[in-house]
């Protein structure tokens, strides 16, 4: 569809079962592929980003077998580097596949070419490449320096077992490096330079590595140490949590539209940092309930405005920006500089689309301020091929106005049936 028209809504209530987490799905797929033994993955996300990882692993010689029509797969681990030593991989716009595969392939002893869609070729990767090169990796840029596409050759590992990497551009660089270091023999200390953004995502990576038998030592968020000569081993079965970023839209719908709205598949004890977005909604006046594997929110406008730092959960901050349209005063979102290097420049895009709905918006290098209008203005929202823009702006329909979402199919990246689930709960 070129567009989807959402009707004016007066409320939202019900229960939704979340799709699997994209971040957990792609991390566990890669870890299972590199491990000794077979791993059963339950609840894997059915979406474009995971499809890119599945295709890449199969091309690299990893057997991944589906269990019928379910989202359960058995991954036959290769116990180290990939067996296929020459391959060309197209990874779309899947950062959760491109970054960690770059690092893992750097220590796989082959010749590889990694490409993506034009936007992926605009997303920086230089800090990760610099860190890998410092350890002896052979990586060449096939286009602009610092950006994909990449050519990767066999590494000539250096004796130096300490490497520095910036933490203030993308946490995926730190996660990718950590996942790949056991392939380089481990025994490497990683110095994190500057403030590490999206820390919960790195914590998630380390927790998953530990499940596969590699316990990383951490000195605060200043340094990591990957143990020497210890590869990954299958834990047997891994159940993928529901996606906490996707939960944010439904929980915000409950806070804005009366509720209660319950999400199932993730709880406040999740290893995903975005699960804590529920507490942001509580600060805005929503009432929360939770239990093992579920969270529920209810509330109604006006919400309380917020001035909050979203460094640890920038994806969920996009939901907060739209929720701020229903507040009784101006809100300010800080620590969102990483928005500029995502699927699109999200700071610029969010400012344009929020203004269409009548908000007064100001932006800076890593912040956004929103003054909500007295009443929302009906609008056609452009989505910039960015799934999260499409999903978060669906909430504007709860302002009692018609909202058009252009290119709604972009949600296939992480949540293909999002709009069917969303409209099912609308009143």
Beta strands, then each sheet from edge to edge (+ up, - down):
strand 1: 3-6
strand 2: 12-17
strand 3: 38-42
strand 4: 63-66
strand 5: 73-76
strand 6: 86-90
strand 7: 111-115
strand 8: 138-141
strand 9: 150-153
strand 10: 162-166
strand 11: 188-193
strand 12: 217-219
strand 13: 223-226
strand 14: 237-239
strand 15: 257-264
strand 16: 287-291
strand 17: 294-300
strand 18: 307-309
strand 19: 331-334
strand 20: 360-363
strand 21: 367-371
strand 22: 379-381
strand 23: 403-406
sheet 1: 1+ 23- 22-
sheet 2: 2+ 15+ 17- 16+
sheet 3: 4+ 5- 3+ 14+
sheet 4: 6+ 7+ 9- 8+
sheet 5: 10+ 11+ 13- 12+
sheet 6: 18+ 19+ 21- 20+
end
